[in-house]
Amino acid sequence: MVNVTKADIVDKIAAQTGITKFETKAVVDGFLLSIIDALAEGKRIELRGFGVFSVKSRKPRMARNPRTGEPVPLEERFIPIFKVSSDFQEKVHDTLRTDSVGERNGA
């Protein structure tokens, strides 16, 4: 598995749009920061054809320290979640399925 970094995304967008890498990085950083800020305000972000970012509340509970076995109280937590759109999911599935079938057939 190969990881894609933010720098890789910036390079690809810059190459596709003709915008400088510096400007593209500013746009990508601004986009990501706007998602983080909106979620921190409790907002839901829906990007049609891509997915939905939202925040889920986790109830307070008693956990255990794995080393000592000692109980540790956990407060209520708010976790950012992302649910992919069906179009996104279908595209990934179809692409990877086609690629894996090609590999099995010696392509």
Backbone as ProteinMPNN parsed JSONL, in Angstrom:
{"seq_chain_A": "MVNVTKADIVDKIAAQTGITKFETKAVVDGFLLSIIDALAEGKRIELRGFGVFSVKSRKPRMARNPRTGEPVPLEERFIPIFKVSSDFQEKVHDTLRTDSVGERNGA", "coords_chain_A": {"N_chain_A": [[0.844, -1.174, 0.0], [0.546, 2.195, -0.817], [1.13, 5.35, 0.547], [-0.53, 8.488, 0.29], [0.391, 11.773, 0.498], [-0.283, 15.089, 1.845], [1.313, 16.839, 0.432], [1.639, 15.424, -1.966], [-0.951, 15.577, -2.954], [-1.186, 18.343, -3.293], [0.793, 18.716, -5.287], [-0.377, 17.278, -7.432], [-2.814, 18.665, -7.873], [-1.799, 21.204, -8.504], [-0.428, 20.615, -10.878], [-2.576, 19.87, -12.506], [-4.134, 22.168, -12.628], [-2.538, 24.344, -13.209], [-1.95, 26.266, -11.411], [0.325, 27.716, -9.075], [2.408, 25.723, -6.881], [2.685, 26.822, -4.354], [0.432, 28.531, -4.118], [-1.56, 26.601, -4.45], [-1.116, 24.974, -2.21], [-1.872, 26.761, -0.208], [-4.618, 26.964, -0.74], [-5.469, 24.278, -0.36], [-4.739, 23.919, 2.345], [-6.407, 25.895, 3.466], [-8.923, 24.855, 2.808], [-8.941, 22.417, 4.272], [-8.665, 23.447, 6.868], [-11.039, 24.91, 7.064], [-12.895, 22.844, 7.154], [-12.177, 21.603, 9.572], [-12.671, 23.745, 11.371], [-15.456, 24.141, 11.015], [-16.469, 21.674, 11.931], [-15.596, 21.813, 14.57], [-17.293, 23.741, 15.468], [-19.565, 22.336, 15.637], [-20.949, 21.877, 13.316], [-22.281, 20.277, 10.344], [-20.893, 18.927, 7.416], [-21.591, 18.64, 4.1], [-20.58, 17.262, 1.164], [-21.525, 16.879, -1.902], [-21.471, 13.9, -3.782], [-19.085, 13.202, -2.696], [-18.958, 12.969, 0.246], [-19.937, 13.031, 3.752], [-19.02, 14.997, 6.467], [-19.127, 14.879, 9.945], [-19.863, 15.229, 13.489], [-19.618, 12.995, 16.136], [-20.975, 12.086, 19.24], [-19.501, 10.57, 22.016], [-20.398, 8.641, 24.735], [-19.723, 9.172, 28.261], [-17.552, 6.901, 29.975], [-16.244, 4.076, 31.827], [-12.973, 3.106, 31.54], [-10.053, 0.973, 31.151], [-6.679, 0.985, 32.23], [-4.363, -0.47, 30.173], [-1.872, -1.483, 30.994], [-1.764, -1.523, 33.816], [-4.264, -2.298, 34.589], [-5.865, -0.733, 36.016], [-8.843, 1.133, 36.714], [-9.995, 3.776, 34.581], [-11.581, 6.798, 34.334], [-13.404, 8.034, 31.581], [-14.326, 11.004, 30.043], [-17.208, 12.498, 28.366], [-16.823, 12.416, 24.865], [-16.111, 13.99, 21.724], [-16.154, 13.013, 18.487], [-14.79, 13.393, 15.276], [-16.294, 12.274, 12.284], [-16.43, 10.593, 9.093], [-18.444, 9.919, 6.381], [-18.587, 8.179, 3.463], [-19.869, 9.027, 0.199], [-22.269, 7.256, -1.828], [-21.579, 7.314, -4.522], [-18.809, 7.838, -4.444], [-17.918, 5.579, -3.018], [-18.657, 3.556, -4.799], [-17.085, 4.185, -7.063], [-14.447, 3.765, -6.06], [-14.608, 1.038, -5.382], [-15.249, -0.15, -7.898], [-12.993, 0.592, -9.431], [-10.804, -0.569, -8.004], [-11.61, -3.218, -8.048], [-11.592, -3.802, -10.799], [-8.859, -3.417, -11.297], [-7.744, -5.457, -9.657], [-8.811, -7.739, -10.827], [-7.608, -7.617, -13.325], [-4.916, -7.984, -12.551], [-5.025, -10.602, -11.599], [-5.518, -11.923, -13.939], [-3.172, -11.693, -15.24], [-2.567, -9.272, -16.405]], "CA_chain_A": [[0.0, 0.0, 0.0], [1.297, 3.437, -0.927], [0.465, 6.487, 1.174], [-0.575, 9.757, -0.425], [0.523, 12.856, 1.471], [-0.852, 16.374, 1.44], [2.211, 17.374, -0.597], [1.3, 14.731, -3.218], [-2.219, 16.152, -3.411], [-0.86, 19.693, -3.768], [1.497, 18.554, -6.569], [-1.322, 16.834, -8.46], [-3.739, 19.768, -8.17], [-1.022, 22.251, -9.172], [-0.167, 20.161, -12.25], [-3.837, 19.829, -13.251], [-4.763, 23.482, -12.75], [-1.602, 25.375, -13.643], [-1.719, 27.174, -10.277], [1.609, 27.388, -8.442], [2.313, 24.841, -5.712], [2.51, 27.682, -3.177], [-0.988, 28.926, -4.073], [-2.362, 25.386, -4.265], [-0.976, 24.573, -0.809], [-2.695, 27.681, 0.583], [-6.017, 26.589, -0.951], [-5.693, 22.985, 0.298], [-4.703, 24.176, 3.795], [-7.626, 26.63, 3.799], [-10.04, 23.918, 2.708], [-8.893, 21.514, 5.425], [-8.919, 24.237, 8.071], [-12.463, 25.256, 7.113], [-13.595, 21.63, 7.603], [-11.9, 21.461, 11.012], [-13.376, 24.813, 12.09], [-16.905, 23.878, 10.978], [-16.745, 20.546, 12.832], [-15.382, 22.302, 15.937], [-18.491, 24.52, 15.806], [-20.694, 21.41, 15.686], [-21.657, 21.867, 12.031], [-22.199, 19.101, 9.477], [-20.439, 19.34, 6.095], [-22.011, 17.69, 3.064], [-19.975, 17.499, -0.142], [-22.241, 15.958, -2.797], [-20.615, 13.049, -4.585], [-17.869, 12.889, -1.945], [-19.338, 12.403, 1.535], [-20.413, 13.913, 4.816], [-18.244, 15.111, 7.701], [-19.965, 15.266, 11.075], [-19.271, 14.956, 14.8], [-20.385, 12.018, 16.913], [-20.732, 12.161, 20.671], [-19.278, 9.298, 22.696], [-20.819, 8.762, 26.13], [-18.671, 8.917, 29.256], [-17.506, 5.499, 30.384], [-15.092, 3.67, 32.612], [-12.043, 2.291, 30.753], [-8.982, 0.394, 31.966], [-5.3, 1.149, 31.791], [-3.97, -1.822, 29.764], [-0.675, -1.95, 31.712], [-1.986, -1.759, 35.248], [-5.615, -2.811, 34.828], [-6.538, 0.245, 36.853], [-9.938, 1.826, 36.025], [-9.748, 5.162, 34.183], [-12.828, 7.39, 33.844], [-13.335, 8.833, 30.359], [-15.426, 11.954, 29.915], [-17.859, 12.519, 27.07], [-15.891, 12.838, 23.821], [-16.705, 14.319, 20.44], [-15.279, 12.407, 17.495], [-15.142, 13.69, 13.889], [-16.478, 11.085, 11.456], [-16.631, 10.836, 7.672], [-19.201, 8.859, 5.709], [-18.429, 8.375, 2.027], [-21.086, 8.968, -0.606], [-22.374, 6.011, -2.591], [-20.808, 7.501, -5.766], [-17.41, 7.703, -4.059], [-17.706, 4.178, -2.665], [-18.793, 2.775, -6.026], [-15.904, 4.474, -7.891], [-13.304, 3.072, -5.465], [-14.846, -0.404, -5.522], [-15.147, -0.543, -9.305], [-11.61, 0.761, -9.88], [-9.954, -1.587, -7.388], [-12.058, -4.535, -8.52], [-11.085, -3.943, -12.161], [-7.407, -3.575, -11.189], [-7.401, -6.762, -9.082], [-9.167, -8.751, -11.82], [-6.546, -7.529, -14.323], [-3.727, -8.589, -11.973], [-5.237, -12.049, -11.533], [-5.495, -12.448, -15.307], [-1.838, -11.497, -15.777], [-2.453, -7.997, -17.146]], "C_chain_A": [[0.89, 1.238, 0.0], [0.482, 4.564, -0.296], [0.511, 7.696, 0.256], [-0.55, 10.853, 0.633], [-0.164, 14.117, 0.955], [0.001, 16.999, 0.342], [1.937, 16.727, -1.956], [0.013, 15.307, -3.818], [-1.991, 17.546, -3.981], [-0.186, 19.615, -5.134], [0.529, 18.201, -7.691], [-2.28, 17.961, -8.861], [-3.017, 20.883, -8.922], [-0.765, 21.881, -10.631], [-1.437, 20.204, -13.102], [-4.412, 21.22, -13.513], [-3.846, 24.57, -13.296], [-1.347, 26.424, -12.574], [-0.4, 26.766, -9.627], [1.373, 26.474, -7.234], [2.068, 25.65, -4.438], [1.04, 28.08, -3.023], [-1.884, 27.724, -3.818], [-2.302, 24.927, -2.818], [-1.837, 25.46, 0.08], [-4.177, 27.323, 0.459], [-6.338, 25.286, -0.225], [-5.703, 23.17, 1.812], [-5.967, 24.909, 4.248], [-8.856, 25.741, 3.785], [-10.083, 23.001, 3.931], [-9.198, 22.249, 6.726], [-10.398, 24.615, 8.189], [-13.298, 24.048, 7.541], [-13.411, 21.462, 9.11], [-12.675, 22.497, 11.818], [-14.878, 24.561, 12.141], [-17.271, 22.727, 11.917], [-16.582, 20.972, 14.284], [-16.561, 23.15, 16.415], [-19.742, 23.641, 15.847], [-21.492, 21.337, 14.396], [-21.421, 20.557, 11.291], [-21.828, 19.601, 8.084], [-20.807, 18.264, 5.087], [-21.411, 18.123, 1.729], [-20.568, 16.464, -1.098], [-21.262, 15.193, -3.68], [-19.326, 12.653, -3.883], [-18.206, 12.246, -0.603], [-19.759, 13.468, 2.517], [-19.465, 13.829, 6.012], [-19.217, 15.525, 8.797], [-19.233, 14.908, 12.368], [-20.209, 14.021, 15.552], [-19.988, 12.155, 18.38], [-20.545, 10.75, 21.226], [-19.584, 9.506, 24.18], [-19.636, 8.564, 27.077], [-18.712, 7.444, 29.677], [-16.269, 5.246, 31.232], [-14.243, 2.753, 31.729], [-11.002, 1.708, 31.703], [-7.628, 0.717, 31.36], [-4.795, -0.244, 31.42], [-2.738, -2.362, 30.502], [-0.977, -2.35, 33.147], [-3.334, -2.39, 35.54], [-6.452, -1.867, 35.668], [-7.674, 0.926, 36.08], [-9.6, 3.295, 35.756], [-11.064, 5.743, 33.676], [-12.582, 8.227, 32.583], [-14.555, 9.727, 30.296], [-16.099, 11.787, 28.555], [-16.859, 13.059, 26.048], [-16.654, 13.114, 22.537], [-15.72, 13.915, 19.35], [-15.711, 12.826, 16.093], [-15.271, 12.371, 13.11], [-16.698, 11.509, 10.004], [-17.356, 9.642, 7.084], [-19.133, 9.136, 4.214], [-19.77, 8.314, 1.319], [-21.102, 7.651, -1.375], [-21.614, 6.115, -3.909], [-19.318, 7.272, -5.512], [-17.089, 6.226, -3.817], [-17.725, 3.296, -3.908], [-17.57, 2.945, -6.926], [-14.683, 3.715, -7.376], [-13.439, 1.569, -5.664], [-14.627, -0.857, -6.961], [-13.713, -0.469, -9.811], [-10.708, -0.328, -9.311], [-10.336, -2.986, -7.842], [-11.511, -4.798, -9.913], [-9.579, -4.18, -12.138], [-7.027, -4.973, -10.671], [-7.757, -7.891, -10.045], [-8.09, -8.787, -12.9], [-5.259, -8.186, -13.829], [-3.848, -10.106, -11.929], [-5.166, -12.685, -12.924], [-4.152, -12.196, -15.999], [-1.654, -10.214, -16.56], [-1.49, -7.068, -16.472]], "O_chain_A": [[1.873, 1.307, 0.739], [-0.708, 4.712, -0.573], [1.485, 7.897, -0.47], [-1.369, 10.86, 1.552], [-0.568, 14.199, -0.205], [-0.53, 17.622, -0.578], [1.994, 17.401, -2.984], [-0.092, 15.498, -5.03], [-2.538, 17.89, -5.029], [-0.547, 20.36, -6.045], [0.61, 18.766, -8.781], [-2.525, 18.181, -10.048], [-3.563, 21.445, -9.871], [-0.871, 22.728, -11.517], [-1.379, 20.536, -14.286], [-5.102, 21.427, -14.511], [-4.316, 25.597, -13.787], [-0.603, 27.376, -12.809], [-0.049, 25.586, -9.632], [0.29, 26.455, -6.65], [1.333, 25.215, -3.552], [0.473, 27.979, -1.935], [-2.851, 27.811, -3.062], [-3.321, 24.531, -2.252], [-2.465, 24.972, 1.02], [-4.911, 27.374, 1.447], [-7.363, 25.19, 0.451], [-6.579, 22.637, 2.493], [-6.534, 24.584, 5.292], [-9.727, 25.859, 4.647], [-11.134, 22.829, 4.55], [-9.909, 21.728, 7.586], [-10.946, 24.638, 9.291], [-14.31, 24.214, 8.222], [-14.374, 21.21, 9.835], [-13.273, 22.163, 12.84], [-15.505, 24.742, 13.185], [-18.277, 22.802, 12.623], [-17.349, 20.538, 15.144], [-16.801, 23.267, 17.617], [-20.847, 24.138, 16.065], [-22.596, 20.793, 14.382], [-20.475, 19.825, 11.583], [-22.386, 20.594, 7.617], [-20.383, 17.115, 5.208], [-21.698, 19.211, 1.229], [-20.154, 15.305, -1.097], [-20.34, 15.774, -4.252], [-18.552, 11.855, -4.412], [-17.796, 11.117, -0.334], [-19.917, 14.639, 2.173], [-19.151, 12.745, 6.502], [-20.038, 16.42, 8.598], [-18.132, 14.358, 12.344], [-21.421, 14.228, 15.597], [-18.813, 12.319, 18.708], [-21.334, 9.85, 20.939], [-19.08, 10.443, 24.798], [-18.67, 7.879, 26.742], [-19.778, 6.829, 29.725], [-15.376, 6.087, 31.335], [-14.735, 1.742, 31.228], [-11.065, 1.925, 32.914], [-7.456, 0.721, 30.141], [-4.797, -1.13, 32.274], [-2.579, -3.577, 30.62], [-0.507, -3.379, 33.632], [-3.536, -2.955, 36.615], [-7.603, -2.158, 35.992], [-7.496, 1.266, 34.911], [-8.997, 3.968, 36.592], [-11.616, 5.246, 32.694], [-11.653, 9.033, 32.539], [-15.683, 9.268, 30.475], [-15.625, 11.036, 27.702], [-16.142, 14.023, 26.314], [-17.715, 12.538, 22.296], [-14.595, 14.412, 19.298], [-16.875, 12.644, 15.736], [-14.449, 11.467, 13.266], [-17.101, 12.639, 9.728], [-16.939, 8.498, 7.261], [-19.565, 10.191, 3.749], [-20.694, 7.638, 1.772], [-20.064, 7.012, -1.549], [-21.059, 5.12, -4.377], [-18.651, 6.586, -6.287], [-16.112, 5.697, -4.346], [-16.9, 2.393, -4.047], [-17.072, 1.97, -7.489], [-13.964, 3.092, -8.156], [-12.485, 0.905, -6.07], [-13.91, -1.825, -7.214], [-13.262, -1.356, -10.535], [-9.935, -0.942, -10.046], [-9.469, -3.846, -8.003], [-11.019, -5.892, -10.188], [-9.071, -5.034, -12.864], [-6.1, -5.597, -11.188], [-7.064, -8.908, -10.074], [-7.698, -9.865, -13.346], [-4.582, -8.871, -14.595], [-2.878, -10.816, -12.194], [-4.795, -13.851, -13.06], [-4.007, -12.451, -17.195], [-0.683, -10.078, -17.306], [-1.269, -5.956, -16.95]]}, "name": "protein", "num_of_chains": 1, "seq": "MVNVTKADIVDKIAAQTGITKFETKAVVDGFLLSIIDALAEGKRIELRGFGVFSVKSRKPRMARNPRTGEPVPLEERFIPIFKVSSDFQEKVHDTLRTDSVGERNGA"}
